[in-house]
Amino acid sequence: MLDVQKVTILADYFIICSANSERQLKALAGDLSRQLKGDVGRPLAVEGVPESGWMLIDYGDVVVHLFMPE
């Protein structure tokens, strides 16, 4: 987790997470969605798909980057 409050107005925090496969990437994105659904609600935007090896999930103040090492 990176605190980016002082360097950008886009978000307060970036969370960066990697997965070793498309399946893990999809599981991380799905679990994140389920965990935050009650507290934060739905994301403002989702970019990318597990098959691409990269996803960005924007919750406003928090932006989550999920990617495979490649």
N, C-alpha and C positions, 0 to 999 in steps of 0.2 A: 504494500500500500504506500503510495506516494502522496504526501501533502503538497498540493500545487496551488494552494490559496494565494500565495504571494507572487506567483509567476503567470497566472492566467485567470481570466474571468469565466472560462468555460465550465470549470468544475472546481470543487474543493479538494477532491481526492481522486486519484487514479488507482485502480486495483489491477495488477498485472498477474496473470496466472497462465501457466502452460500445461498442456496435456500431451500425452504421447501418441494419441490416436484420434481419429474422427469420433469414434465412439465415446471416448473420454471427454472430448470437447463438447459433444452433444449432452452428455450426462451432467457436466459442470453447468452448462447454460440452463438446462432444465431444472436442476436442483436450486440454482440461484433464483430462478423465477419463482419456484414454489416457496422458497424460504422468505423472500422479500414481498411476496404478494399481499400478505396481511398487513405488514408494517409500512411498506413504502408504496405499494401499488404496482401497477404495470409500468414497464420502462417507457420512456419518452420515445426512444428509437432503438432499433436493433440493426446493425450492419453486418454483413457477411453471413456465411453459413458454415456448419462444421466441415463440409466437404472442401471448402476453400482453405482450411487450416487457420482461419482467423475469424474472430467475432468481436464486435464492440457492442456493449449493452449500456445505454445511456439512461441513468436514473436522475439526471439533473445535476445535483451536487456531487454525485459519485458516478464515475465512468469506469466500467469494467472492460478490460482487454483480455480476451481469451485467445490463446494461439498455440500452435504446435511449434516445436523448436526450429523446424526448417524455415 
